[in-house]
Amino acid sequence: MARSFGIYALLVSALVVTGCSADNDRPTGVPDGDTGLMDSGFIGATQDSSAALDAALDGPWTSVPEEPGSPLLARNSDGLDEDAEPSLDGRAECYAEGDGSLGCDDGSCFDVRSCCVDDGACCAAVPRPALERAFTTTSCATNNSIADCAPGVVGFGSPSSFAYGAEGDDIAPGGDLGGIAGVLTTERVDLVLHRLRLTATFVPPTSCEGACAESVALGVTEQTTIPGPVRPVAALVYSASRQRMALLIGDTPVKQWDDVIAPEEWVLDLRPDGTAAVHRGTEALPFEAQYRPRASVSAVLWGRTINPAIRLPTRLRGVTAAVSLCDVAAGWRDRAPLTVTLDGGAALQAEDVASAPSVAGDVLAFELGGAIYLAQRGTPGGLFQTMSGVALEADSSAGFMGGGVADPELIENGTGYSLYFTAITTDGATSIGRVVLDSDLDRSAVPVMVLAPSTLSADEVREPTVHVHETTGGLVMAVRASDSATEWLALARSSAGATFTIHRSPKLATLSRHGGEGAISRFDQDEASHPSLTIHNGAWKLHYTGRRGTRESIGLLVSDDLVHWRSLGEVFPAGSAPFEAVGVREADVATTDTGLSMVYVGTNGVFPTLAGTTRIATDVGQR
């Protein structure tokens, strides 16, 4: 579901909720309990494919920057051949595989927002003043220790590092034939989520005669103190005597450049996708290698200088550090169980088998014992307290849900809440229902069916997720659909909570269909279920549960237009915590001011646990 809210106090502070228009009640004159009703009429009535519906859903989608000539939600009439894939200004070529494919790395695909997701070169600058000023030496006197005049670094080694203020902001490391010296920034960078660009001009010494053993290096390290040798994650190392620049990944040289004899600017570009790119001022294309991003590193400058008193040594000029935040699909942090108390104050226990969590604002919906419960956030710290009684359960007076309810999806509607759910008949048939709740979480209308399986040419539909268009109130729903042969993820749309009509996306069906040649990767070969749809970083994101055997994890599909999709595979595997050691499933993802938040179910192989997590990410990333 796409919402902006504070998901729980344990993981993120409360945020302003994005509202939507109120849902409609049951049509006037229709008797309560009629088992064949949809919101806007009877099952079998003509589905709404009017121009008004198309206009409402085509835009303007304020959450996503509109691209000229490319409608964000492609019109997809009921008469469209299910096997056809509409072409949307080259997007299909950016996603396609095989002959004719451009791929997201092609320059013509850079404005396709879903190509930006999980791209380590597509990020947004974030201010890090302490790091940006760490190597500024203009206030240093000649031959002062840089650690004494630059508050953002600490020195190490002996002799200590020298700043040559007479040459502008040049920095020459200390050290001698007996050892190295340098400086380490006190500001740390998370390379798993961020991109770091270190830029400097490497300047040779004025002379390098005889046993000239001078060198200077710039890179990053996990070390917080350096009592001995520097252990770089990645670094550029310049040897004056060899006139050679080398790229180190760890302790291993993976590339060298010879005949480096004049001052020249170099850039070490470290990206969260594991790319270490080196830009040399005289070369058009960067060299790229792979490294392992670490969650906490410092920039480090080190080397050795011989006889600095009689000549200018090997040094660095204009050292800068720039940090940008990226949209890293697997960058989820701080996983923790949710605390939920039931009526009477007893905490929800693992053996209570709660599942399918969904959060809207300060309210948590979940399934327990064949019924749906609601819990409001109480005291700070992630605690939720259930409301009196169940919110929704099997109702024999409404035949479409006479056999039970499951899979809650809770959204705010401006005056209260809309609760979407899987409705089950006494014969086991499924459909999607909805009940409207007021601001006190009391029912303001009877439950109604909003999506029948036949609408999607399926035998069953379940597990709804709903995104609300902020301006028009139009809705997009993703569900798990199935027939006698297979299961897949499908899309439907509605003007304002009325009858949902099919939104055809053959590519989505192909990518999510399990057990066949369309399975997107091994982690979901046996099942794709429990979708969660949101908009973030200018693209549609559809998280879902993938299963292989008994192992469950969460994957991600992305799209610009809800027609063409690409897969990022598994992005949220089971963690090391005991409560989710075996699997994770049933994610409900939402946007926040700083990225995304998620509630989900973790399992230890015996009992499930309701849990939550967040990840920071840019929503305005650019290449």
N, C-alpha and C positions, 0 to 999 in steps of 0.2 A: 504494500500500500504506500502511496506517496503522500506524506504529511510532513509538516514541520512542527515538531513538538518536543517537549522534554520527556524522554522516554521513561526515565526513572532516576530518582535522586542519587542512587548509588553510582551511576555512570555519567550523567550529564545533567546540568542545571536546567530548570524549566524554561521553555522557549515559547515564543508567540505561535499560536496555532493557526494554520491556514484553514480558513473556513470554506464552505461551499453552500450552495443553495439547499433549502429544505427539501426533503423527499416528499413525494405525493402520498396521500393516504389512499385507502381502497376506493375505487370509483363509486360514486353515488348511485344508490339503487341496487347494488350488488349485495346479496345476503352474506353475512358472516359465515365462515365455515365452508363456503363453496370450494370444493377440492380442485376445481379446474381453473381457478382465476389467476391471471397475471395482473400486474399493476395497471395496465392500460387496456385490459380486455380479456377475452377468453383464449385459452390455448387453441391454436388453429386460426386465430384472427390474422389478417394481413400484417406482416411485420413492418415496422416503421423504417422505411428507407428513403424518407422524404428529403427534399433539398434543405429543409430547415435543420434536420438532424445532421446532415453532412456538414452544413455551415457551422453548426454548433461545435462539432468535433474537429473540424479542420482548422479552427483557430479563431482568434489569435491565441496560441499556447504561450502564455507569458512566461512560463517556467523554462522555456527553451527558445533561444534566439532563432527567429525564423530565417531561413535561407531563401533567397529569391528564386522563384520558380519551383520550389521543392516543398509541397505541403507536408507538414510534420506528421499528420495523421492521414495517410493516403485514403482517398475515397475508394471504396471497395464494395461495389454494389452486389446485391444478391445474385445477379445474373453472371457474375464473373466466374470464369472457368477456375475451379479450385486448383488446377495444376499450373495456372498462369502466374507469373511473377511480374507485376508492373515494374517498368523501369523508371527510376526516379533520379534523373540527372547524374548517372554514373555511379550511384551508390551500390548497385548490384555488382559492378565491376570491382569495387573496393572490397566487397565481402566475398566475391566468388572464388572458387578454387579451380585450378587447371587453366586451360587455354583461354586467353582473353582477359585473365584476371590482372588487375592492377595491384591490389593489395593495399593495406592501410599505410604502408611505407612510401607509396607513390605520392609525389608532391601534389597531384591533383586531388588526392583524398584527404589532405590535411584539414580541410574545413568540414569534413564529416565528423560530427561530434562523437559518435560512438567509436570512431577510430582513435580518439584521444584517450579513451578509458584504458588504464593499465599501460599507457605508453610513457616510458621514463623520460622522453624528451618533450612531453606535453604537460607543462606544469605552470604554476603561477608564482611569481616572486613574492617572498615573504620577508619583511624587514627583520634583520638580525643585527642591530647596531653594534653590539659588543664584538661580534665576529667581524663585521665589516671594517671596524676601526682597529682591529687587533694588531695589524702590521703597519699602522701609520707611524712614521718615525720623524715627521717634520719638526716635532718639538724636542727631539733628542739632540744633544750636543755631540760633536764628533767623538767617536770612540767610547761613548757611554754604552753601558749595557742596555739593550733594547728592553730587557725585562724590568729595568729601572724606570723607563719613561713611557712604556706602552702598557696600560693597566690590563689589557686583554690577554697577556701572555705570561708564562712563567719560564724561566731559564733552566737549562740543565747542561751538564758537562763542564769541562774546564779546558782553557779559559772560557769565560762566559761570552755570550754573543755580543758583537759590536754593531752599532748603528752608525753609518757614516753620513751624518747630517750634511756634511759639506757637499755631498753629491746628491742632494735632494732627499728622496726617501729610500736610498739604497740600503740594503741590509747585507752584511757579510757575517757568516757564522764565525764563532770563535774556534776553539779546538786547535790542535797542532798535530805534529807527527805522532804524538802519543795517544791521541783520541779525538773524539768529536765533541761538538757542543751545538746548542741550538735553542729554540723556543717552542713552546707548546701552547696552543690557545686554551683558555679556561672555558670558553663556550663550546658545548658539545653539539653534534649534529646527528640526527637519526637518518641514516642513509637508506633504511628500509622504506621510509615514506617520503624522503626529500631528495632533491637533486642538489649537488654541490659543485660549483665551478670555481676552481682556484686558478688565478691568472697572474703571471709574472713575466718580466723581461729578465732573461738570464744573461749576465754580463761577464765576459771573460776578464781575467786579470790584465793589468797593463803589460805584464811580462810573465813568462812562465818558463824560466830557464833551469836547466839542471834537474835536480830531483824535486820537481814541482808536483806535490801530491794534493793540490787543492781540489775541493769538490763542494758542491752545494746541492741540496735536495729540498723538494717541496711536495708534501703529500698529506695523508691522513693515517692515524693510528688509533687503536683502541686503548692504548696505554694512557693512564692518568698521571703517572710519574715515569721518568726515564732515568733510572739509576745506572743503566748500562747501555747496551745497543738499542737503537731504534728498531722497532718491529712494525713496518708499515703495512697497512691494508693495501694501499696503492700509492705510488709516488713517482715523480720525475727526478732523476738524479743526473747532474751534469759534472763530468770530469774534465777539468781544464787541460791536463796533460795529454789526454787522449782526444780532446776536442770532440767529445762524444756525449750525446744525451741518451738515457735509457729509461724505459718505463718498467717499473717494478710492480708486479702483482704479488703481494706477500714478499718473500725474499727472492723471487724468481724474475730475472730479466726476460720480458716477453717481446721486446722490440727495442732496437737501437737506431739512432740517427748519427752518422759520422759527419766530420768537417763542420762542426758547429763552432765557428770562429769569430762571429760578430754578435753584438747584442741582438737578441731576438725574442719576441713574445711567444710564450707557450701557454696553453690552457689545458688543465687536467679536469675533465668533465665526468663526474661520477653520478650515475643515474640509479634509481631504485630498482630498475629492471635487470641490474647486474652488468650494465655496459660501462666500461671505462674508456672514454674517448679522449684522444690527445689531438689538439688543434695546434699545428705549427704555423707561425705567421707566414711562412713562405710557401705553404702547401695548400691547395684548394680543398682537398678532402681530408677529413680526420682519419686517424688510425683508431680502430676499435678493438678492444679485448674484453674478456669476461672476468669479473671479479665477484666476490661474495659480499653483498651489502651487510653492514653491521649496524646495530641499533643505536650505538653511541660511540662517536669518534671525535677526535680533535684534529684540527689542522696542525701540522708540524713542519718546521723549517730547521734544517740542520746541515752540518758539514764540517770542514776543517779549513783553516786559513793559515798560511805560512808567511811570516814576516810582514804583517800588515803595516808596520811602522814605516817601511821604506818604499812601499808601492801599494796601489789599489788592488785588492785581491779579487778573486771570484766572488760575485755578489748577485743579489736579486734586486730588481727595481720595480716599484709600483705593484707590490703584492696586494691582491684583492681576493676576497671571498664573497661569493653570492649564493644564497640559498633560495630554493623554490620548492613549493609543496606540490605533490603530484596526486593523482587519483589511483592509488595502488589497490587493486581489487582484493588482495589477500592481506591487507594491512590492519586487520582487526586486532584490538588490544583489550586487556582488562576484562577477560571473560569471568563472570561470577554468577552464582545462583541468585535468583530472585527470592525474597522473603515474602511469603503470602500467608496470612492468617485467615482461618475460617471463622464462621460464626461461633461465638463463645471464646475466641482468642487462641484456640489451638493452632499451631503452625501447620501448614500443609506439609505432609510427609511424603517421602519418595514413593512409598507404597500406595499413596493415593492416586497415582498414575494420571496426573494432570498432563494435558497436551494442547497443541495448537494455539499457542499464545498470540494475542494481538493487542497492541496498545494504541490508544488515542488520547492525547493529553495526559491527564492523571488517572485514566481508567484502563485497567487490564481485563481483557476477556480471555477465558480459557475453557477447555472442555474437560469435564470430570464426571465419570460414571454415566456417560450417555446424556448428560445435560450440559448447558453452557452457563458459566458463572461470570459475574462481574466483580472486580475488586477495585477500590479506590486507593490511591496513594495516601498514606497517612503520615506518620512521622518521617522526618528525613532519614535517608540511609537505605532507600530501596524497599521499604516495607509497604505492602499492599494489604488492605483489609477488605474481605469479601462483603458484599451487600447481603441483606437478609434474604434467604431463600435463593432459588435458582432464577436466572434471568430468562431462560428458555429451555423447554424440555418437550418430549413427545406430546402431541396434542391430538387426541382422537377426533376432535371436532373439526380439525383441519387435516383432511386426508393426506395431503401431500407431505405432512410431517407427522403422521400418526405413528410411524415406526421409530422416530428418533430424530435428533439433531446433532450436528457435529461441525467442526472446522469454522469457528467464529472469525469474522473479519469486521472489526469495529472502526468506524470513521465518524468524525464530527461533521454535523450538517448545518451549523450556524445557530440552530435553536436547541440542539441536543445531539443525539447520536443516531446513526443508522447501523444496525447489526445485520450483516449478511452471514449466511450459514448454509451448510449442506442440509437439505431436508430429505428425510428417508420415509418412504411409505411402509405400511405393515408387510408388504410383499418384497421390500428391499430396494425398490426403485428410488432413484435419487433425482433431485433438482436443486436449484439455488433459490433460497428464500431470503426475505428481508423483513425486519421488524423495526419500527421507528420508536426511539426512546426519547423522553424529554430530558431536560438538563439535570433532573434528579434521578435519571436512569429508570424511570417508570415507563411502561408502555403507553404510547399515545395513539397507537393503532394496532389492529390485529396483524399477525404475520401474513405475508402474501408471497406467492411465487413470482420470481422475476426472470428466471431463465430455465427453460425446459431443455432436456437433452436433444430433442428433435431439432431445436434451433441450430445446433452445431453438427447435425447429422451424426449424433452419437447415441449410444444406448444409456450412458450415465454421464453426469457431470457432478463434480464435487470440488471442494477446497478453493473457494473464491478469494480473489484479491482484487481490490478496487482502487483505482486512481481517479480523483476528482479534479476536473478542470476548474481552476480557481476563478475564472471570469464568467464562463457560461453555465457552470454547474453540470456540464456534460461528464459522463463517466465512461471509463474503460475498465473492463473486467477480464482477468485471466483466470482460467479454471483448468482443472485436470479432467479431460474427457476420455471416454473409452467406448469401445464396441466389443463384439465377441472375440476379435482377433488381437487388438493391441490398445495401447493408451498413448495419449499425447497431450501437450499443452495447447490450449486454444484461447482465442480472444473474442470478446463480445463488447458491444457499446450501447450506450443509452443517452438520450438527450438530457434527462435530469432524474434518473432513478426509475423511470418507467421501464417498459419492456425492453430487455436487451436483445439486440439483433447481432448476427454474426459479423465479425470483422475478419475477413479471410487473410491468413498468413501462411501459405504453404511452406515457406522456409522454416517458420517456427515449428510447425507440425513435424517436418523432417528432422530437425535438430533434436527435438525432444521425444520423438517416438522411440521407446525403449525396445531392446531385444532384436532390432533389425539393423540394416546397413546404415540407417540414419542416426544411430546412437553416436553422440558427439565425442565421447571418450569413454575409457574403460570404467571410470568411477560411477557412471550412471547407466551401465549397460542393461541392468535389470529393471530399472524404474526411474521415472522422472515425475516428481509429485510436489505438492505444496508450493505453488508459485507465490512470489511476492513482487509486485510491480511498483516501481517508483521512477521519478525523473531526477537525475542528478548529473552535474557536469555537462548539461546540455543534451543528454541522451536518455533514452529509456533503458532501465536496468531491470532485468527479470531474474531474481535469485530463485533457486528451486532446490529441492532435495533430490540428490542422486543416490541410487542404491546399487551396490554390486554384492550379491550374496547377502550376508548379514551386515555388511559395512555401509554406513550412511554418512554422507557429507553434503556440503552445499556448493552448488555451481552457479554460474552466472552467464546469461545471454544479454547482449546489448543491441540496440537498434536506434536509428534516427527517426524512423517513420512507422514503426509497428508492422512493416511488411518485410523488409530485408533485415536479417539478423546475423550476428556472428557470435561464436562461442569463446568464452575465456576459460572454459573448463572448470575444474575444481578450484574454488577460491577460499573455502572455509572447511578444512578437514577437522577431524576430531582432535582435541587438544590433549595435553598431558595431564590435566586435572582429573582426579578420579571420577568426578561426576559425569564426565563426557569422554572417558577413555576409549569407549567402543564406537561411539557415533554421535553425530549432530544432525538435526533435522528440523523441519517445520519453522523456517525463519520467517519473521515479519520485519521488514526493513523499512526505515523511514529516514528522511533527511533531517539534518540539524543545522544550526548556524555554522558549525565547523566541519561537517562531513556527513556521516551516516551513523545510525544506531540500529541495533537489531535485538529482538527477543527471539528465543529459539528453545529447542528442547535438546538437552544433552542426555546421553544414556551411558551407563556403566555396564550394560549387558543384562542388567536385572531390572532396575527401576529408572524411569525418566526423571529429569529435573528441569524445571523452568529456569532459564538463564538469560543473561543479557550481555551485550558487548557493544563497543563503539569503535569507530575508526575516523581519524581526521583525514580530510581530503579536500583538494581544491574543487570549486564549482565553476571556475573560470579559466581552466587550463588552456594554454596555447603553446604551439611549437615555436 
